[in-house]
Amino acid sequence: MGDGTGVVSQMADDMEDLQLDMADELLGHAVDLLADRRATEPQIRFLTDRLTESLRQVVRVAESRGLRLGAISSLRAGPVSERCEPERHEPERHEPGRRDPERGEPDVEVP
């Protein structure tokens, strides 16, 4: 392991800084989108996916920097990539004339 002053270490630091800056910018977009009552479900789902990706990167940065400082506990469950596999969302199918029972709405007969 190097002393943290080499070219590769500097490139890694630069990438981590970029990831943190992007996460901060994404948070600003999230605040704006969530304040917009016209935001659609697909927009919010897209935002949620991007926030999840960003949070995963931020955790990696924290773990990497923590390892360099000797601050990461050996009790962690493993790398974040193994703990946080992304879920893929399938578009929901909704039949016209049907209500959504998950929202507490009764199902109605469709002629």
N, C-alpha and C positions, 0 to 999 in steps of 0.2 A: 504494500500500500504506500502511496506517495505521501509527500508532506503537504499536499493541497495547494501547491504553488505552480504546478506545471500547466502546460497548454491544455491537456485534457481536463484537468480540474477546473480551469478557467472556463472552458467551453461548457462543462456541466453546470457551473455556477450561473453562467449567462442563460442557459436553457431554463434552469429553475426560476431565475428572476423573470424571464419571459412568461413562464407558466403562471407565476403568481400575479403578474400584471394583467394577464388575460383573465384570470379568475376574478380579479377586482373589477375589471371592466364588465364582465358578464354579470356580476352582482348589480351593477348599475342598470343594465338592460332589464334584469329580472324585476327590479323595483318599478321601473317604468311600465313594463308589460302587466305586472300584477295590479298596478293602479288603474289600468285601462279596463273599464267594465265591458268593452267590446272585444276583449281578447277571446279568441276561440279556443276550444279544447285542443285542436291540433297544435296551435301556437304554444299553449301552456305545456302540452306533452313534449314538444320539441325543446322548450326551455328547460324542462325537468331533465331531459336526456343530456343536454349540454351542461347543466349544473352538476349532474352526477359525474360526467366525464371530468369536469373541472375539479370537483372535490376529490376524485380519485387521484388526480395529478398532484393536488396540494398535499394529500396524505403521503404520497411518494416523496415529495420534496421534504416534508417534515421528518419522515423516517430516514431519508438519506442524510439530512443535516444532523439528525439526532444520533445516527450511527457514528458520524464523524466526531461528535462530541461525547460519545460513549453513554448517551442518555436513554437509549431505547432498551426497554426491558426484554429479557429473553422469554417472557411470558406471552408475547404477542402470538397470535394464531398463525402467523406466516405472512408472506408478502401480500400486499393489498390486491394484487392481480388475482390471487387465489381466493381472497375473501369476498371480493366485490365483483363478481361476474355480472355484466350488464344483462338486464332482462329486455327481451324484444317484445314490443307491444304490437299485437295484431289489432287492426281496426275492428271496432265493435260493429256487429250487424244489428240493425234495428228495423223491425218490420213496421211499416206504417199501420197505425191503429192500435199498436201495442204500447203499453206503459211499462216503465222500468220497475220491476219489483224490488230491486236493490235500493231504490230511492224511496221505498215505502208506498209506491203507487200500485194499486191493484191491476192485475192483468185483465184485459177485456177481450171479449170474443171478437175475432176478426171475421167479417162475413166472407 
